[in-house]
Amino acid sequence: MQLKPLGRSDLLVSPICLGTMTFGEQVNEPQSHAILDRALERGVNFIDTAEMYSVPPRAETYGATETILGRWFAARPGVRQKVVLATKVAGPSRGMPWVRGGAANLSPADIHAACDASLKRLQTDHIDLYQIHWPNRNAPSFGSIYFEPQRDAEYTSIHDQLEAFAALIKAGKVRHIGLSNETPYGVAEFVRIAEAHGLPRALTVQNPYCLINRQVDNGLDEAMHRLGVALIPYSPLGFGLLTGKYDERGIDDPASTGRMALFERMKQQRWGRPAALAAARRYNALAREHGLAPTRMALAWCYTNWRVASTIIGVTTREQLDENLDAWGTTLSPELLAAIDAVRWEIRDPAQ
């Protein structure tokens, strides 16, 4: 894998990014460090985390992933300089009272305090890419598909958020900013306000993108392309549904070690919808018909997509990491791509 510029920046990143939300819950610290070592050994220099990780979120593990990463950096002098580090400040409360007391707003003071806390846990003096984990305003996200105007309320404006990020950049604590779980409107508005007021421009958007959730293709891709904002998609394997591990017994298999089977909370989300598993089974069968493992097809579809700058993968073992990295370089035939699109025409984005 060759490093390439991330969007309109001087950050050189691998086309595969290691997501770390399993570290501190499904993966203990020694295992996490082993995965990180292996990723670096195989050319992955882009690492993504968040203040609210690990997942599923709990008060007991809030900040655990950043802490694990910080200890990894501390134990390996010189490694931090080789890594492009991304983390995220949580948006307004989504049932997590342990994050800023469950506040329904993300204020400039919150952004500054969260950044300082992340820097301390990560044992670093700067964050390369600091992202807003989800919109501060009322907006559909995490499986909500409708905008509901009646839920609008007072919130810190995009302008004031950008002012806070500008101060962090001026202080040398942050190099670039990004968005996550954003809408086309949100991306365009962040860019418009930044350009109008000389404030930091969003470099990236981190949204889900996979065969069972192609919401990016419904207008967000045009906005990002025309505005020069890079896509760093997460969940390219649809929370494991696109690996084939749930094909036979479903997500309620007591013998499964996958997060969909382990955590009841996950089953209540978009990835746990029966339609999502039904669609995943169709894509997995299609992969096998073409002589490919489902994981390889799903990842290759994302890795080779023109919309994608760097794909975020999440793993729980070094073996999974190697499997995901080994899919790099796989080319899908025009016939297979056409068959994938034919399934999507029939079953539209069930995990949106």
Residue frames relative to the residue before (quaternion, step in Angstrom):
aa qw qx qy qz dx dy dz
M 1.0000 0.0000 0.0000 0.0000 0.00 0.00 0.00
Q 0.2522 -0.7612 0.5807 0.1411 3.54 -0.88 0.94
L 0.4666 -0.6547 0.5132 0.3005 3.56 -1.07 0.73
K 0.0372 -0.7955 0.6048 0.0084 3.56 -1.12 0.66
P 0.6193 -0.5517 0.3877 0.4023 3.60 -1.15 0.51
L 0.3488 -0.7105 0.5720 0.2153 3.55 -1.07 0.79
G 0.8225 -0.1474 0.0545 0.5467 3.55 -0.36 1.26
R 0.7472 -0.3340 0.2921 0.4947 3.54 -1.06 -0.85
S 0.5138 0.6345 -0.4237 0.3923 3.58 0.65 1.08
D 0.5207 -0.6157 0.4874 0.3350 3.51 -1.36 0.06
L 0.4440 0.6751 -0.4658 0.3607 3.59 1.26 0.21
L 0.1652 -0.7741 0.6054 0.0838 3.57 -0.77 1.03
V 0.0073 0.8350 -0.5459 0.0682 3.56 -0.50 1.20
S 0.5358 -0.5719 0.5102 0.3544 3.52 -1.32 0.39
P 0.5410 -0.6418 0.4316 0.3303 3.62 -1.08 0.61
I 0.6866 0.3235 -0.2631 0.5956 3.56 1.35 0.06
C 0.1657 -0.7840 0.5965 0.0467 3.54 -0.89 1.05
L 0.3528 -0.7332 0.5379 0.2205 3.59 -0.95 0.83
G 0.2092 -0.7541 0.6143 0.1016 3.55 -0.71 1.16
T 0.2423 -0.8347 0.4909 0.0601 3.56 -0.93 0.90
M 0.3574 0.7874 -0.4682 0.1818 3.61 1.17 0.17
T 0.6062 0.5498 -0.3639 0.4448 3.62 1.22 -0.25
F 0.5634 0.6210 -0.3837 0.3869 3.61 1.21 -0.42
G 0.7690 0.2997 -0.2459 0.5084 3.55 -0.64 1.14
E 0.7234 0.2974 -0.2230 0.5818 3.58 1.30 -0.08
Q 0.8035 0.1966 -0.1020 0.5526 3.60 0.34 -1.19
V 0.7694 0.2790 -0.1312 0.5594 3.57 1.16 -0.63
N 0.3332 -0.7569 0.5225 0.2075 3.58 -0.68 1.04
E 0.7354 -0.4581 0.2681 0.4212 3.58 -1.27 0.19
P 0.6696 0.4749 -0.3379 0.4603 3.67 0.75 -0.79
Q 0.6526 0.4989 -0.3193 0.4726 3.61 0.97 -0.79
S 0.6221 0.5424 -0.3360 0.4539 3.57 1.03 -0.80
H 0.6694 0.4968 -0.2994 0.4641 3.57 0.90 -0.93
A 0.6335 0.5258 -0.3329 0.4597 3.59 1.04 -0.72
I 0.6413 0.5086 -0.3162 0.4797 3.59 1.02 -0.79
L 0.6501 0.5146 -0.3125 0.4636 3.57 0.95 -0.87
D 0.6367 0.5251 -0.3230 0.4632 3.59 0.97 -0.85
R 0.6768 0.4976 -0.2890 0.4591 3.55 0.91 -0.95
A 0.6313 0.5328 -0.3343 0.4537 3.59 0.98 -0.81
L 0.6662 0.4937 -0.3011 0.4710 3.57 0.90 -0.92
E 0.6288 0.5497 -0.3189 0.4480 3.57 1.03 -0.86
R 0.7503 0.3948 -0.2100 0.4870 3.57 1.04 -0.78
G 0.6931 -0.5418 0.2632 0.3959 3.57 1.19 0.41
V 0.5086 0.6185 -0.4429 0.4033 3.59 1.23 0.17
N 0.0314 -0.8262 0.5623 -0.0112 3.58 -0.60 1.11
F 0.6276 0.5191 -0.3086 0.4913 3.59 1.34 0.00
I 0.0020 0.8092 -0.5840 0.0640 3.59 -0.63 1.17
D 0.1253 -0.8049 0.5790 0.0339 3.56 -0.87 0.99
T 0.0609 0.7799 -0.6201 0.0595 3.55 -1.01 0.87
A 0.2092 -0.7667 0.5892 0.1457 3.61 -1.26 -0.32
E 0.6000 -0.5823 0.4012 0.3741 3.57 -1.14 0.56
M 0.7019 0.4832 -0.2854 0.4387 3.63 1.00 -0.68
Y 0.5301 0.6377 -0.4153 0.3739 3.62 1.23 -0.20
S 0.5200 -0.0571 -0.8429 -0.1261 1.60 -2.32 0.95
V 0.4205 -0.6807 0.5574 0.2216 3.51 -1.45 0.17
P 0.4602 -0.1883 -0.8646 0.0722 1.53 -1.98 1.58
P 0.5574 -0.6565 0.3926 0.3228 3.58 -0.97 0.86
R 0.0582 0.7602 -0.6442 0.0613 3.52 -1.07 0.91
A 0.6200 -0.5462 0.4002 0.3963 3.57 -1.16 0.55
E 0.6646 0.5441 -0.2996 0.4154 3.56 1.00 -0.88
T 0.7788 0.3172 -0.1734 0.5127 3.60 1.08 -0.59
Y 0.3403 0.7340 -0.5123 0.2879 3.60 1.23 0.29
G 0.8225 0.1792 -0.1602 0.5155 3.58 -0.74 1.08
A 0.4501 0.7251 -0.4397 0.2800 3.60 1.25 -0.17
T 0.6626 0.5187 -0.3204 0.4350 3.58 0.92 -0.84
E 0.6474 0.4992 -0.3229 0.4768 3.58 0.92 -0.83
T 0.6327 0.5348 -0.3307 0.4520 3.60 1.01 -0.77
I 0.6399 0.5167 -0.3140 0.4743 3.59 1.00 -0.84
L 0.6535 0.5007 -0.3089 0.4763 3.57 0.96 -0.84
G 0.6431 0.5369 -0.3236 0.4398 3.58 0.95 -0.84
R 0.6662 0.4846 -0.3027 0.4793 3.57 0.98 -0.80
W 0.5992 0.5457 -0.3548 0.4661 3.58 1.13 -0.61
F 0.6546 0.4951 -0.3127 0.4782 3.59 0.90 -0.86
A 0.6743 0.5213 -0.3010 0.4278 3.58 0.87 -0.99
A 0.7031 0.4703 -0.2608 0.4652 3.58 1.05 -0.77
R 0.7513 0.3143 -0.1718 0.5542 3.58 1.28 -0.26
P 0.1935 -0.8175 0.5323 0.1043 3.61 0.27 1.22
G 0.7777 0.3227 -0.2552 0.4752 3.56 -0.92 0.94
V 0.5720 0.6163 -0.3851 0.3803 3.59 1.17 -0.45
R 0.6066 0.5802 -0.3711 0.3972 3.59 0.95 -0.80
Q 0.6590 0.5236 -0.3097 0.4424 3.59 1.00 -0.78
K 0.6648 0.5011 -0.2991 0.4664 3.60 1.22 -0.41
V 0.7001 0.4926 -0.2342 0.4609 3.56 1.29 -0.41
V 0.2723 -0.6829 0.6490 0.1958 3.55 -1.17 0.71
L 0.1284 -0.8428 0.5227 -0.0012 3.54 -0.35 1.32
A 0.0565 -0.7871 0.6142 -0.0055 3.54 -0.82 1.09
T 0.0753 0.7664 -0.6376 0.0207 3.54 -1.07 0.74
K 0.3405 -0.7590 0.5335 0.1528 3.56 -1.30 0.19
V 0.3177 -0.6879 0.6167 0.2134 3.51 -1.22 0.66
A 0.4680 -0.6911 0.4742 0.2801 3.59 -0.82 0.99
G 0.4453 -0.6681 0.5285 0.2756 3.55 -1.12 0.71
P 0.7779 -0.3007 0.2235 0.5044 3.60 -1.21 -0.36
S 0.7125 -0.5090 0.2833 0.3911 3.55 -1.19 0.66
R 0.0518 -0.7481 0.6611 0.0246 3.50 -1.12 0.86
G 0.7714 -0.3339 0.1701 0.5144 3.55 0.69 1.13
M 0.5949 0.5410 -0.3728 0.4630 3.58 1.17 0.56
P 0.1508 -0.8412 0.5129 0.0809 3.61 0.24 1.21
W 0.6023 0.5702 -0.3631 0.4245 3.60 1.20 -0.32
V 0.6408 0.4650 -0.3344 0.5112 3.61 1.26 -0.12
R 0.8306 -0.1796 0.0661 0.5229 3.57 -0.42 1.28
G 0.6613 -0.5557 0.3015 0.4037 3.56 0.98 0.89
G 0.6133 -0.5716 0.3476 0.4200 3.56 1.19 0.46
A 0.2340 0.8115 -0.5071 0.1716 3.60 1.17 0.50
A 0.3872 -0.7323 0.5226 0.2018 3.55 -1.08 0.84
N 0.7191 0.3498 -0.2245 0.5569 3.57 1.26 0.24
L 0.2594 -0.7266 0.6130 0.1705 3.56 -1.24 0.55
S 0.1336 -0.8338 0.5344 0.0350 3.56 -0.15 1.31
P 0.6620 -0.4739 0.3764 0.4423 3.61 -1.24 0.20
A 0.6353 0.5206 -0.3358 0.4611 3.60 0.99 -0.77
D 0.6239 0.5358 -0.3320 0.4619 3.59 1.05 -0.76
I 0.6489 0.5279 -0.3161 0.4475 3.57 0.95 -0.90
H 0.6643 0.4974 -0.3029 0.4685 3.57 0.93 -0.89
A 0.6785 0.4922 -0.2960 0.4580 3.59 0.87 -0.95
A 0.6542 0.5136 -0.3145 0.4574 3.59 0.97 -0.85
C 0.6405 0.5233 -0.3263 0.4576 3.57 0.97 -0.82
D 0.6621 0.5027 -0.3097 0.4616 3.59 0.88 -0.91
A 0.6563 0.5069 -0.3136 0.4625 3.58 0.99 -0.81
S 0.6455 0.5102 -0.3201 0.4697 3.58 1.01 -0.79
L 0.6327 0.5327 -0.3325 0.4532 3.58 0.94 -0.84
K 0.6582 0.5127 -0.3073 0.4576 3.56 0.98 -0.85
R 0.6778 0.4793 -0.2983 0.4710 3.59 0.89 -0.92
L 0.7119 0.4607 -0.2505 0.4672 3.57 0.99 -0.86
Q 0.3011 -0.7892 0.4817 0.2334 3.58 1.31 -0.19
T 0.5470 0.5627 -0.4165 0.4591 3.53 0.88 1.06
D 0.4507 -0.6997 0.4799 0.2774 3.58 -1.20 0.33
H 0.8023 0.1285 -0.1069 0.5731 3.58 1.24 -0.04
I 0.3001 -0.6998 0.6216 0.1842 3.52 -1.35 0.48
D 0.4133 -0.7366 0.4779 0.2413 3.58 -0.75 1.01
L 0.7920 0.0437 0.0062 0.6089 3.57 1.01 -0.82
Y 0.0526 -0.8067 0.5883 -0.0187 3.59 -0.45 1.23
Q 0.1002 -0.8468 0.5218 -0.0238 3.55 -0.50 1.27
I 0.4051 -0.6383 0.5858 0.2921 3.55 -1.27 0.50
H 0.4361 -0.7626 0.4115 0.2427 3.57 -0.42 1.23
W 0.7642 -0.1179 0.0560 0.6317 3.58 1.12 -0.66
P 0.6799 -0.5341 0.3004 0.4028 3.60 -1.11 0.57
N 0.4632 -0.6663 0.5181 0.2705 3.51 -1.14 0.73
R 0.6679 0.4783 -0.2916 0.4900 3.55 1.12 -0.68
N 0.6283 -0.4805 0.4356 0.4296 3.56 -1.33 0.04
A 0.2700 0.7415 -0.5701 0.2285 3.59 -0.57 1.15
P 0.5180 -0.6391 0.4538 0.3425 3.61 -1.04 0.64
S 0.1874 0.7697 -0.5928 0.1452 3.58 -0.93 0.92
F 0.8188 0.2523 -0.1974 0.4764 3.56 -1.34 0.31
G 0.8074 -0.2908 0.1363 0.4950 3.58 0.81 0.97
S 0.5592 0.5466 -0.4155 0.4647 3.60 1.22 -0.09
I 0.1878 -0.8372 0.5072 0.0811 3.58 -0.62 1.05
Y 0.7217 0.4021 -0.2497 0.5051 3.62 1.22 -0.19
F 0.3593 -0.6803 0.5933 0.2369 3.54 -1.12 0.75
E 0.1182 -0.8030 0.5836 0.0250 3.57 -0.85 1.02
P 0.3156 -0.7999 0.4776 0.1802 3.62 -0.07 1.27
Q 0.6195 0.5781 -0.3503 0.3991 3.60 1.04 -0.69
R 0.6492 0.5131 -0.3238 0.4586 3.59 1.22 -0.25
D 0.4014 0.7170 -0.4810 0.3057 3.60 1.23 0.08
A 0.0324 0.7781 -0.6257 0.0455 3.55 -1.14 0.74
E 0.6632 -0.4667 0.3780 0.4466 3.57 -1.28 0.02
Y 0.1297 0.7830 -0.6006 0.0971 3.56 -0.95 0.82
T 0.6257 -0.5155 0.4177 0.4103 3.55 -1.24 0.40
S 0.4515 -0.7246 0.4579 0.2479 3.55 -0.74 1.06
I 0.6402 -0.4995 0.4138 0.4115 3.54 -1.29 0.33
H 0.6206 0.5497 -0.3422 0.4422 3.58 0.99 -0.80
D 0.6999 0.4632 -0.2810 0.4653 3.59 0.84 -0.94
Q 0.6030 0.5349 -0.3597 0.4701 3.58 1.10 -0.59
L 0.6691 0.4985 -0.2967 0.4645 3.56 0.94 -0.90
E 0.5936 0.5508 -0.3597 0.4635 3.58 1.10 -0.63
A 0.6499 0.5109 -0.3154 0.4660 3.57 0.99 -0.84
F 0.6639 0.4905 -0.3066 0.4740 3.58 0.94 -0.83
A 0.6060 0.5549 -0.3541 0.4467 3.58 1.05 -0.72
A 0.6500 0.5128 -0.3136 0.4649 3.58 0.99 -0.82
L 0.6433 0.5137 -0.3227 0.4670 3.60 1.03 -0.76
I 0.6472 0.5037 -0.3167 0.4766 3.57 1.02 -0.79
K 0.6452 0.5217 -0.3173 0.4591 3.58 0.96 -0.86
A 0.6843 0.4777 -0.2752 0.4772 3.58 1.09 -0.75
G 0.5053 -0.6763 0.4076 0.3482 3.60 1.27 -0.11
K 0.4901 0.6795 -0.4218 0.3467 3.58 1.26 0.18
V 0.7766 0.1785 -0.0712 0.5999 3.59 1.19 -0.60
R 0.3150 -0.7517 0.5460 0.1940 3.58 -1.04 0.74
H 0.8016 -0.0212 0.0536 0.5950 3.59 0.87 -0.95
I 0.2937 -0.7492 0.5629 0.1886 3.57 -1.25 0.39
G 0.0833 -0.7907 0.6056 0.0350 3.53 -1.25 0.52
L 0.3881 -0.6928 0.5638 0.2271 3.52 -1.38 0.16
S 0.0930 -0.7849 0.6083 0.0728 3.55 -1.25 0.28
N 0.8276 0.1175 -0.1322 0.5327 3.56 -1.11 0.76
E 0.3598 0.7606 -0.4556 0.2907 3.55 1.05 0.87
T 0.4259 -0.6738 0.5534 0.2414 3.51 -1.39 0.39
P 0.6687 -0.4706 0.3601 0.4490 3.61 -1.21 0.19
Y 0.6243 0.5297 -0.3415 0.4616 3.58 0.98 -0.80
G 0.6740 0.5164 -0.3060 0.4306 3.58 0.81 -0.99
V 0.6493 0.5110 -0.3191 0.4642 3.58 0.91 -0.90
A 0.6866 0.4891 -0.2881 0.4542 3.58 0.82 -0.99
E 0.6751 0.4987 -0.2990 0.4540 3.59 0.96 -0.83
F 0.6246 0.5222 -0.3434 0.4682 3.59 0.99 -0.73
V 0.6745 0.4787 -0.2970 0.4772 3.59 0.94 -0.85
R 0.6445 0.5360 -0.3252 0.4376 3.62 0.90 -0.90
I 0.7007 0.4631 -0.2738 0.4686 3.57 0.81 -1.01
A 0.6241 0.5389 -0.3411 0.4514 3.59 0.97 -0.79
E 0.7054 0.4608 -0.2713 0.4652 3.57 0.83 -0.96
A 0.6584 0.5247 -0.3127 0.4398 3.59 1.03 -0.73
H 0.8028 0.2884 -0.1192 0.5081 3.57 1.07 -0.74
G 0.5035 -0.6803 0.4170 0.3312 3.59 1.20 0.25
L 0.4304 0.6956 -0.4527 0.3549 3.56 1.08 0.77
P 0.6914 -0.4851 0.3092 0.4372 3.63 -1.17 0.30
R 0.3452 -0.7452 0.5448 0.1693 3.53 -0.97 0.96
A 0.5083 -0.6340 0.4814 0.3286 3.59 -0.95 0.81
L 0.3079 -0.7700 0.5370 0.1545 3.55 -0.78 1.08
T 0.8258 0.0925 0.0279 0.5556 3.56 0.97 -0.93
V 0.1603 -0.7106 0.6629 0.1729 3.48 -1.45 0.11
Q 0.1669 -0.7756 0.6052 0.0655 3.55 -0.91 1.02
N 0.1526 0.7812 -0.5793 0.1758 3.56 -0.27 1.33
P 0.5820 -0.5572 0.4234 0.4141 3.60 -1.16 0.31
Y 0.1030 0.7786 -0.6145 0.0748 3.57 -1.10 0.69
C 0.3175 0.7139 -0.5640 0.2672 3.55 -0.56 1.19
L 0.7476 -0.4221 0.2655 0.4388 3.57 -1.27 0.10
I 0.7497 0.3616 -0.2271 0.5056 3.62 1.05 -0.58
N 0.7454 0.2078 -0.1944 0.6028 3.58 1.29 0.25
R 0.1132 0.8010 -0.5722 0.1350 3.56 -0.05 1.34
Q 0.1396 0.8233 -0.5338 0.1333 3.56 1.03 0.80
V 0.5387 0.6230 -0.3959 0.4062 3.59 1.15 -0.56
D 0.6697 0.5272 -0.2917 0.4341 3.57 1.04 -0.81
N 0.6492 0.5414 -0.3137 0.4324 3.60 1.24 -0.26
G 0.8302 -0.1920 0.0669 0.5191 3.58 0.86 0.94
L 0.6061 0.5534 -0.3697 0.4356 3.59 1.06 -0.59
D 0.6176 0.5602 -0.3524 0.4249 3.58 1.03 -0.74
E 0.6507 0.5030 -0.3303 0.4632 3.60 0.94 -0.78
A 0.6468 0.5266 -0.3241 0.4465 3.58 0.91 -0.92
M 0.6906 0.4784 -0.2870 0.4603 3.57 0.85 -0.95
H 0.6447 0.5275 -0.3232 0.4491 3.59 0.96 -0.84
R 0.7255 0.4452 -0.2534 0.4595 3.58 0.78 -0.99
L 0.7237 0.4178 -0.2410 0.4936 3.58 1.11 -0.61
G 0.4493 -0.7222 0.4354 0.2950 3.58 1.25 -0.05
V 0.4444 0.6521 -0.4784 0.3851 3.57 1.00 0.86
A 0.3675 -0.7754 0.4791 0.1846 3.59 -0.74 1.06
L 0.3451 -0.7238 0.5646 0.1956 3.56 -1.15 0.73
I 0.0055 -0.7537 0.6572 0.0020 3.57 -0.93 0.99
P 0.1439 -0.8624 0.4812 0.0626 3.58 0.26 1.29
Y 0.2213 -0.7447 0.6114 0.1502 3.53 -1.24 0.59
S 0.8038 0.2815 -0.2490 0.4612 3.54 -1.39 0.34
P 0.1140 0.8162 -0.5585 0.0938 3.65 0.74 0.94
L 0.7079 0.3986 -0.2549 0.5244 3.60 1.26 -0.35
G 0.4938 -0.7070 0.4164 0.2879 3.58 1.18 0.48
F 0.6506 -0.5299 0.3019 0.4525 3.57 0.92 0.99
G 0.7471 -0.4150 0.2027 0.4781 3.56 1.08 0.75
L 0.5069 0.6703 -0.4242 0.3374 3.59 1.20 -0.31
L 0.7201 0.4513 -0.2430 0.4678 3.58 1.09 -0.73
T 0.5179 0.5983 -0.4375 0.4272 3.59 1.25 0.38
G 0.4879 -0.6593 0.4302 0.3770 3.57 1.21 -0.47
K 0.4718 0.7175 -0.4253 0.2858 3.61 1.25 -0.18
Y 0.7372 0.3848 -0.2238 0.5083 3.59 1.19 -0.50
D 0.3756 0.7790 -0.4553 0.2117 3.59 1.27 -0.03
E 0.7584 0.4096 -0.2253 0.4542 3.58 0.79 -0.97
R 0.8331 0.2393 -0.0907 0.4903 3.60 0.71 -1.07
G 0.4981 -0.6739 0.4268 0.3400 3.59 1.22 -0.06
I 0.6868 -0.5161 0.3419 0.3809 3.55 -1.33 -0.08
D 0.6369 0.5334 -0.3328 0.4463 3.62 1.26 0.00
D 0.3671 0.7472 -0.4810 0.2748 3.57 1.28 0.22
P 0.3684 -0.7619 0.4842 0.2220 3.64 -0.49 1.12
A 0.6490 0.5262 -0.3189 0.4475 3.59 1.19 -0.42
S 0.5531 0.6406 -0.3864 0.3667 3.58 1.24 -0.30
T 0.2752 -0.7462 0.5827 0.1672 3.56 -1.16 0.68
G 0.4450 0.6936 -0.4518 0.3418 3.59 1.28 0.19
R 0.6069 -0.6067 0.3678 0.3583 3.56 -1.07 0.72
M 0.5937 0.5687 -0.3772 0.4263 3.60 1.09 -0.56
A 0.7021 0.4389 -0.2595 0.4971 3.56 1.07 -0.72
L 0.6770 0.5320 -0.2912 0.4169 3.57 1.06 -0.75
F 0.8116 0.2644 -0.0968 0.5119 3.56 0.93 -0.90
E 0.4246 -0.7356 0.4751 0.2298 3.54 -0.50 1.24
R 0.6036 0.5856 -0.3549 0.4084 3.57 1.03 -0.78
M 0.6463 0.5413 -0.3216 0.4312 3.57 1.02 -0.80
K 0.6331 0.5567 -0.3335 0.4219 3.56 1.07 -0.70
Q 0.6570 0.5151 -0.3060 0.4575 3.56 1.19 -0.50
Q 0.6282 0.5459 -0.3324 0.4436 3.58 1.26 -0.17
R 0.7855 -0.3763 0.2271 0.4357 3.56 -1.35 0.12
W 0.6609 0.5179 -0.3186 0.4399 3.59 1.02 -0.76
G 0.6786 0.4999 -0.2874 0.4551 3.58 1.21 -0.40
R 0.4325 0.7031 -0.4678 0.3158 3.58 1.22 0.07
P 0.5584 -0.6128 0.4314 0.3558 3.62 -0.93 0.76
A 0.6409 0.5330 -0.3287 0.4439 3.59 1.01 -0.76
A 0.6144 0.5478 -0.3507 0.4465 3.59 1.10 -0.65
L 0.6746 0.4738 -0.2943 0.4835 3.58 0.93 -0.86
A 0.6260 0.5375 -0.3411 0.4504 3.59 0.99 -0.76
A 0.6690 0.4810 -0.2997 0.4809 3.58 0.95 -0.85
A 0.6300 0.5365 -0.3370 0.4491 3.59 0.97 -0.84
R 0.6358 0.5280 -0.3338 0.4534 3.58 0.97 -0.79
R 0.6259 0.5275 -0.3410 0.4623 3.59 1.05 -0.70
Y 0.6842 0.4726 -0.2916 0.4728 3.58 0.86 -0.91
N 0.6457 0.5225 -0.3276 0.4504 3.60 0.97 -0.80
A 0.6400 0.5088 -0.3218 0.4774 3.57 1.02 -0.76
L 0.6264 0.5408 -0.3276 0.4558 3.56 1.05 -0.79
A 0.6259 0.5328 -0.3342 0.4611 3.58 1.00 -0.79
R 0.6803 0.4927 -0.2923 0.4572 3.56 0.84 -0.97
E 0.6146 0.5521 -0.3430 0.4470 3.59 1.03 -0.74
H 0.7367 0.3802 -0.2101 0.5183 3.58 1.14 -0.64
G 0.5978 -0.6322 0.3398 0.3571 3.56 1.22 0.48
L 0.5975 0.5577 -0.3644 0.4464 3.58 1.19 0.50
A 0.4854 -0.5969 0.5364 0.3469 3.55 -1.17 0.52
P 0.5960 -0.5938 0.3912 0.3732 3.62 -0.97 0.75
T 0.6305 0.5416 -0.3375 0.4419 3.60 0.95 -0.82
R 0.6719 0.5044 -0.3011 0.4510 3.57 0.87 -0.93
M 0.6672 0.4941 -0.3197 0.4566 3.60 0.89 -0.83
A 0.6743 0.5047 -0.3074 0.4428 3.58 0.84 -0.96
L 0.6848 0.4710 -0.2906 0.4742 3.58 0.94 -0.84
A 0.6417 0.5224 -0.3335 0.4517 3.59 0.93 -0.82
W 0.6051 0.5547 -0.3529 0.4492 3.58 1.06 -0.74
C 0.6966 0.4484 -0.2614 0.4953 3.58 0.98 -0.84
Y 0.6580 0.5383 -0.3184 0.4194 3.59 0.85 -0.97
T 0.7668 0.3790 -0.1906 0.4817 3.60 0.97 -0.84
N 0.4703 0.6895 -0.4370 0.3354 3.60 1.26 0.03
W 0.5046 -0.6881 0.4300 0.2947 3.59 -0.79 1.01
R 0.6202 0.5781 -0.3401 0.4067 3.61 1.15 -0.52
V 0.6983 0.5370 -0.2442 0.4055 3.55 1.16 -0.71
A 0.2871 -0.7496 0.5748 0.1590 3.56 -0.94 0.97
S 0.7579 -0.1582 0.1264 0.6202 3.59 0.96 -0.92
T 0.3200 -0.7766 0.5205 0.1538 3.57 -0.80 1.04
I 0.3091 -0.7542 0.5531 0.1722 3.57 -0.83 1.02
I 0.0821 -0.7899 0.6072 0.0244 3.57 -0.73 1.07
G 0.1573 -0.7748 0.6051 0.0933 3.57 -1.14 0.66
V 0.0092 -0.8182 0.5731 -0.0461 3.59 -0.79 1.00
T 0.3102 -0.7389 0.5621 0.2046 3.55 -1.32 0.26
T 0.7705 0.2116 -0.1446 0.5837 3.61 1.28 -0.13
R 0.6062 -0.5374 0.4285 0.4000 3.56 -1.26 0.31
E 0.6060 0.5622 -0.3572 0.4348 3.57 1.10 -0.66
Q 0.6414 0.5004 -0.3206 0.4852 3.59 1.00 -0.78
L 0.6210 0.5438 -0.3387 0.4516 3.56 1.00 -0.82
D 0.6735 0.4904 -0.3022 0.4632 3.59 0.83 -0.94
E 0.6352 0.5286 -0.3347 0.4527 3.59 0.96 -0.81
N 0.6687 0.4978 -0.2964 0.4660 3.57 0.94 -0.89
L 0.6867 0.4730 -0.2864 0.4720 3.57 0.95 -0.85
D 0.6305 0.5488 -0.3338 0.4358 3.58 1.06 -0.70
A 0.5911 0.5764 -0.3666 0.4289 3.60 1.20 -0.38
W 0.5039 0.6419 -0.4262 0.3903 3.57 1.25 -0.32
G 0.7582 0.3375 -0.2709 0.4877 3.58 -0.90 0.93
T 0.5218 0.6224 -0.4177 0.4073 3.59 1.26 -0.12
T 0.1713 -0.7796 0.5974 0.0775 3.56 -0.92 0.96
L 0.2675 -0.7555 0.5785 0.1519 3.57 -0.90 0.93
S 0.4840 -0.6901 0.4588 0.2809 3.56 -0.85 0.98
P 0.6311 -0.5245 0.3998 0.4084 3.61 -1.19 0.42
E 0.6327 0.5383 -0.3340 0.4453 3.58 1.05 -0.73
L 0.6669 0.4861 -0.3035 0.4763 3.58 0.97 -0.82
L 0.6382 0.5203 -0.3306 0.4613 3.59 0.97 -0.79
A 0.6408 0.5111 -0.3208 0.4746 3.57 1.04 -0.77
A 0.6491 0.5091 -0.3174 0.4677 3.58 1.01 -0.78
I 0.6116 0.5384 -0.3399 0.4696 3.60 1.07 -0.72
D 0.6773 0.4833 -0.2928 0.4711 3.56 0.90 -0.91
A 0.6100 0.5550 -0.3524 0.4424 3.58 1.08 -0.67
V 0.6312 0.5072 -0.3317 0.4840 3.59 1.05 -0.73
R 0.6578 0.5115 -0.3267 0.4460 3.58 0.93 -0.81
W 0.6023 0.5466 -0.3662 0.4520 3.62 1.01 -0.66
E 0.7019 0.4636 -0.2548 0.4769 3.54 1.08 -0.77
I 0.7933 0.1341 -0.0428 0.5923 3.59 0.99 -0.87
R 0.1401 -0.8498 0.5058 0.0488 3.58 -0.05 1.27
D 0.8648 -0.2406 0.1681 0.4074 3.55 -0.82 1.14
P 0.0369 0.8533 -0.5196 0.0211 3.64 0.65 0.99
A 0.7182 0.3945 -0.2552 0.5133 3.61 1.20 -0.40
Q 0.2561 0.7844 -0.5211 0.2180 3.57 1.17 0.51
